[in-house]
Amino acid sequence: MNPKTAFICPLSWGLGHATRCIPVVLALKNAGFMVVIGGNGRSGLLLQQRFPELKFIPAPFREIKIHAGLPAWASVILQLPAMILELTKEQVFVRSVVEKENVSVIISDNRYGLYSSKVTSVLITHQLRVMQPTLLKPFQLFSTWLIKRLTKRFSEIWVPDFSGKENLSGLLSHGVGHQDKIRFIGPLSRFCEKDKANAIIPNKIVVIISGPDPARQTFVDHVVKEAVKSNRLITIVGGQPEKETAQSVGPVTLYSHLNDESFAWEVTTAEYIIASGGYSTIMDLVSLGCRATLIPFKGQTEQEYLAARLHNNGVFSTVNHNKLDLSQITTWGLSNRKNNQPKNQFEKGAELQDAVNELLLQC
C-alpha cells in the first residue's frame, strides 16, 4: 500500500507556528505518512532546515508585520484587507498542492484558507477567542463569531493545550463553540524535560525573542541597551533562522538562531530566563520545566492575557516592557534553579500521536 501524504503549512508570524509543527511532523512520520511541508518567510525556512529530507513547497504568502510605533492590534487591523485577500490566495495554493502531491490530509497552523472539501483538513490553533483591547471590547462577540465562521470548513480543530482546568491558554481556547470539532492534543513542543541540562550556571541570563519584525528587532535593541547599562552577562536568542551568526555587544552575546540542542542547553542552564510572551515559547518553556519572566509585545493582547494569567497562576512572572531593568532581575525574575521549581503540571502525553493515528485511519 502506498503511504498517505500529509501536507503541513504554518503561518509566518515569528517562529512559533513553525516550531510547534516540528512534533506534528515527527508524529506524522511515525504514523507512516509521507510528509510535504509548505511555508514562507522565517517559519518556512526553519522547517526546511529542520527537515531537509522532506519536500518543501514555497508558499506565495505575505508576512505579517508588527510596526514598532503602533500597538500590535492596531498593526493587525491595518493589514486586515490584505489578510482577507490571503484567504483566496491560500485556496488557490492548496488546491494546486492537493492535486499535484495527491494529498490525503491537510494540516494548517493558523492559516484559515488552507482547507479542501476533498480531503481531511485540520486546523491547529490555540486562539479560538481573540482578546480585544479596551477600545475594541464591543467587537469581542463579532471576532469570536468570525473565527467560528473561518474554522467552519475544517474537519477538525486541534488545540495545543490540555482540556481540563490546568491548562495554558485559558479563555483563548476554552469555553467556545465547535465542541464537536475541537480536539485538545496537549502542548506542542520540540522539547521535553529529558532535554534539560543537569546544572544551572549562577547569574546566567537568557533572553528569548521571537515574533514579527520590526517589533522583534525593536525589542532586541531595547534588551541590548539595558544589558549594556546594567553590565550583566546576557545571552539573547533572536529568532532569525535565515542567519547563522553570533556577535558580542559589550556583555551581550547575541545569537541570530540556535538549533534545538543548543537552544535547550542555553535555556536550561540559565538561572534567569526572559521571553517575549508567544504561546509556542511558553509551550517550549513548560515542556523543559523552566521558570521564566514574560514580557509581552506592546499591544499584543494575546500575549498580555497569557502573561497575566500565568503570572497569577504562579507558572511564570511578568514585567511590562517599559519596566525592563536587568539590574533588578533578581527581584522580579523567577529563578530557574531546580529547588525553586514546582512539579511540572504540564507534562505532555500521547494525545498528539493518538490524533495523528486516527487521521491515518480516516484516510
N, C-alpha and C positions, 0 to 999 in steps of 0.2 A: 504494500500500500504506500502511495506517495505521501510524504508528510504534508500536513496542512500549513498554509502560510499565514502568518500574523504580521500585520503592518502596524507599527507603533510610531507615533509622532507627537512630540511635546510642544507646548507654547514656548516661544522665545522671549522670556521675561526673566532676566538673570539666568542663573544656572539651576535653580531648584527644581524646575519642572523636568529637566533632563536627568539630574542626579537621582530623583526618585523613580525614574523609569529604569534605572540600572537593575534593581532587584526584579522588576517586572520582566525585563528581557531575559534574565537568568532563569526565572520561573518558567517562561515560555519555552526556552531551550530545554530545560529539564523535563518538560511535559512532552517533548518531541516535535514542537512546532519548528518550522523554518521561519526565521525572523527577518523581516525587512524593516529598516529604520528610515524615517523621514525627519527632516528638520531644517532649520536655518539659523543663522547667527551663532552666538556662542553656545547655545544649548545643543544645536545640531553638531557643532564641532566637537563638543565634549563627548557626545555619544559615538561619533566617528572614531575619536581617539581611544575610547574605552573598548569598542568592539570593531577593530579594524577588519576582522574576518567576515563581518556581515555586510550585506549590500546596503548602501546608503543612497537615498534619493533626495537631492536638494529640493526643498520646498520653496515655492515662489511667494513667500510671505514677508510682510514688513515687520520690523522690530518695534515694539512699543518703547517709547522714551518717557522718562520722568524728568521734567525740566527742573533744574536746580532752584529756580526762583519762584516756583509755584508749589502748592501742596500737591501731593500725588493724585488726590481725587480730582483736582482741577485739570491736571495734565491728561488724565484719562478722559474726562468729559470733552476736552478739546479734540481728542483723537477718535471720539465715538463714530463720526461719519466714516472715517477710514476703516475702523474696526468692523463696522457693518458691511462695508464693501468686501472685507476679507472673507466673510462667510460665503459669499458667492465664489470667490477665488478658491477657497478651500474645497467647495463642492466640485468644481471643475477638476481640481488637482486629484482629489480622492477617487473620482470616477475613473480617471486615467490609470491610477495605481492599481485599483481593484481589477481592472480589465487586463492590464499588461502583466501583472505579477500573480494573477489567479489567487487573489487574497480571499481567505475564509473568515478572518477576524480582523476588525479594525480596533485599535486601542488608541484613543486620543486623550492626551493630557491637556485639558482646558482649552482645546480647540473645538468650538461648538459647531463648526461647519464640517468637521471630519466624521461623517457617518454615511452609511449606504443602506438602503432598504433591501439590498440584495444579500447582505452578509450580516453576521452578528457584529454590532457596533457598541463598544464600551467607552464610556467617558470616565476618566479619572479626575476627580476634583474634591477639594476639601471645603469649597466655598459655595454652598447652595443658598446662602443668605449673605448679602452684601451689607456690611456695617456702614451706614451712611454717616457723613459728618453732620454736625448740628444744623447747618444751613439746609441740608437736603433730607432731614428726617421725614418730612411729609411724603417723600417719594420712596420710603422704605418698602411699603407693600407693593408698589409698582415694580421695583427692582427685583423683589422676590418672585413676583409673577412672571417677569421677563425671563429669569433664569429657568423657571419651570417650563416655560414655553420653548426655550432654546434646548433644553435637555430632553424634551418630549420624544424626539425621534431616535434616541439611543435605546438600544436593547437593555443595557444595564448601566448603572452608575456605581462606580467603585469609589468609596470614600476611604482615604488612607488614615484611618483612625479606629478607635475602639467604639463599640456601640453603647457601652454602659456609662455610668456616671463618671467613672475615672477615665477621662478622655483628654485629648489635646486641643481640639478645635472648638469645643463648646457650641455656642449658638450659630457658628458659621455653617455647621453641617448637621446639627441635631435639632429635632423638633420641626422639621419642614416636611413638605409633601413628597410624593413619589416613593412612598414606603415600599410599594411593590417592586420598584426597580433598584432601590438603594441596597448596596451590599458593603458592609464595613469590613475592610480587608487588613486592618491593623496598620501601624505606621510603616511607611515605605522608606527604607534607608539602605544604603550600600554597606552599612556598618552594623556590628553587634558588639556586645560587651567583651567578647574574646579578642577584639581588635585593640583593646585598651592597653596602654603601656603599664609597666609594673610600678613605676616610680614617678613622683611629682618633682619637678625642678623648682625649688623655692623661689618665689617672687617672679617667676616667668609669667608674662602676659601675652596672650594670643588674641588677635582681633580678626574676626571672620567677616568679610564684607562682600556681599553679592547683591545683584539687582540690576535694573536697567540704568544705563547712563542717560544724562550726565549726573544724576543724583548719586550713583555709586562712586564716581570719581570725586565728587564734592566731599563725600563722607571720608574717603581715603585721605584726601588732602587735610581735612579737619583733624583726623586722628594723628597724622604725621606731625602736624603743627603742635598738637597737645603733647605728643610724646617727646618732641624736642624740648618743649618748655618745661616738662616735668623731669626730663633727663632719666626716664625709666627705660629699661631694655624691653623692647616690644617687637613681636613678630606679627606681621599683617599678611593675611592670605586674601588676595584681591579679586578673585573671580574673573580672570581673563585667560581662558584656555588657549586663546589664539597666540599668546606669548609664552615663552619659556624662560623667564628672566627672574633674577634675584638681585636686588640692589640694596645698598645701605644708605640711609639718610640719618646721620648722627647716630642715636641709639636705636634706630628703627631698621629692621630687616624686612623688606617688602618682597613677597613672592607674588608674581602675577597669577600663578596657579600651582597646585600640588597634586600629584597622583594620590590615589586612595590611601596607600600605605603611609606616605609621608604626611598627608593631612591628618590621619588618625594619630600618628606619633606626635606631631606638633601640638595638637589639641589636647590629647590626653596626658601629656607631660606638663601642661601649663597649670600653674596654681590659680590663675585668674583668666577667665575667658569672657571676651566681649563679642557680641554678634549683632549684626543687623537682623531684625526680627522676622525673617522669612520663615514660612511654615516648614519648608524642606530642611532648612538649617536646624530648626527646632527638633524635627524628627531625627536628624543625624545626632544631635547632642544627647537626646534622651536615649537613643539606641546605644550610644557609647557610655551611658551612665554618667554624663558630665553635668556639673552645675555651671551656670553662666549668667551674665548680665545682658539683657536685650536692650538695644537702642533702636526703636522703630524709626524708619524713614519719615521725615516730616510730612504730615498729612496723609500717610498711608494707613487708612482706618483699620484695615485688617490686621496689620502689624501692631498698631496701637491697642487694639482689642485683645489680641493674643498675649502681648506683653503684660498688660494689666491683669488679665485673667490668671496667667501662670504665676505672676508675682503674688497675687492674692492667695493662690493655692500652695505657695511655698516651693514651687518647682524651680523657678528662676527668680532673679531680681530684675528690675528695670530702672533705667535712668533716661530722662529727656535728653535729646541730642544737644540741646543748648547748655546742658549742665555737665557735659563731658569734661571731667577734670581728673586726669590719670594719677595725679598726686594724691587723690582721695580714694583710690580704688579699694583700699583695704577697709574703708568704712561702708562703701555701698556695693562692693563686689562680693559675690558668693565664692568662697574658696572651693577649689576643685579637689581638695585633699580627701582621701577615701574616708577618713574618720569623721568627716563632716557631711557625708552623703547618706541620705535615707535609702532604703531598699528601692530599687528601680521598679515602680509600679507600671511601667510602660514597656515591659518586655514583649518582644514580637513572638507570635505563634505561627501556626501553619495556615492562617486564613488566606494569604495570597496564593500559595501553591494550590490549595483546595479550589479557589475560584478559577485559576488557570486550568486545572484538570477538568473542571466542569465545562469550561469553554470547549475543550477538545472533544468531550462527549457530545456537545451540541452540534459541533461540526459534522 
